[in-house]
Amino acid sequence: MGSRLTAEQSAFVAAVRDFAKRECGTREQRDALTAGGREAHHPGLYGRLADLGWLGVCLPEEYGGAGGGLADACLFLEETSYGMVPAGGFITTVIAAKAYERFGSERQRHEVLPGAVGGDVLSIAMSEPEAGSDVGALRCRATRAADGGWVIEGQKTWISNAHCAKSILLVARTGEDKHGGLTMFHLPADAPGVEVRGIETMGGREVNDVFLTGVRLPADAVVGQVNDGWRQLMAGLNYERLFLASNMLGLARRVFDDVLAYVREREQFGRPVGSFQALRHRVADLATEIECTRLLVREVALDCDAQPDKLFPREASMAKLKATEIAKRAALEGMQMMGGYGYTTEFDMERHLRAAVVSTVYGGTSEIQRDVIGKTYGL
């Protein structure tokens, strides 16, 4: 889609790139915004992105958004990732917001969507200690109360951005059928009985345990239909997988440019190390793989925009698989080509590696993506 960008998209990409360079262009700026690389989200900077109108890039105009498509959001994610902008709340926010847009009541849409455009962070709570890839095995339960409302009991884990979210899109069990007994709920993050505990990771503070003890929700907290949560989740897979793919595509591009600059300047045996065939071929292979990934991700995004009601399980899984695997490979190759410098905290490469290695796990592991792709071929 490089040559297929509209004039508006090209201007948008240039503006995001300029913002990233201005606000996050130096290591000192990035360290100040991320507590030395420990925080993936900076509320103040995120608010400035909201002021520019970019957080609502793919949300409806009637709720304050720009009315763009999935391809526009993917471009935004790719460029903010490339520019190392600490806007980690964006992916879960837009995935959740699209669920509210598609399945929520008018009251829920008016309550949630303008806030998402204005800088509120939304989170999604699906995974549990015994239900990761197998979401249908979740046990967190919502039980009808005497007044018609709901009482929630259970635990969620690996919940991205719950620590900075205003509300959480919660998936809980309301029936006994594995997939037909799940329901989505609108859960204010500060509701009584909600406890969020951070999980320290290689990437810093990104994910959390969420404990739900006697949490009371009104009857109209249901998002969509009772026991229809599985179908509603499946409807959002295009967004989730393509957003993650775009994020890692941006990271892979950044890794490549960082290592290219290094091998051009670093000299050994009287010449730049990039001039040695062993490194030159590695650079050529990475460049080719990243360009293939870019074309795949952008083409799938365009297809999804052209047919918004169609699921693209094969294509979206391919994009997520390819982008996350190439980001991890690029970071590992980058560290190897930079030698000891790639391992030091003085350079960004070790930070790139910490961000990349987990990408093949969250949002559906690479093994799950391969399984999905294989099943679409009748295997």
Secondary structure by P-SEA (a helix, b strand, c coil): ccccccaaaaaaaaaaaaaaaaccccaaaaaaacccccccccaaaaaaaaaacccccccccccccccccaaaaaaaaaaaaaacccccaaaaaaaaaaaaaccccaaaaaacaaaaaabbbbbbbccccccccccccccbbbbbccccbbbbbbccccccccccccccbbbbbccccccccbbbbbcccccccbbbbbbbccccccbbbbbbcccccccccccccccaaaaaaaaaaaaaaaaaaaaaaaaaaaaaaaaaaaaaccccccccccccaaaaaaaaaaaaaaaaaaaaaaaaaaaaaacccccaaaaaaaaaaaaaaaaaaaaaaaaaaacccccccccaaaaaaaaccccccccccaaaaaaaaaaaacc
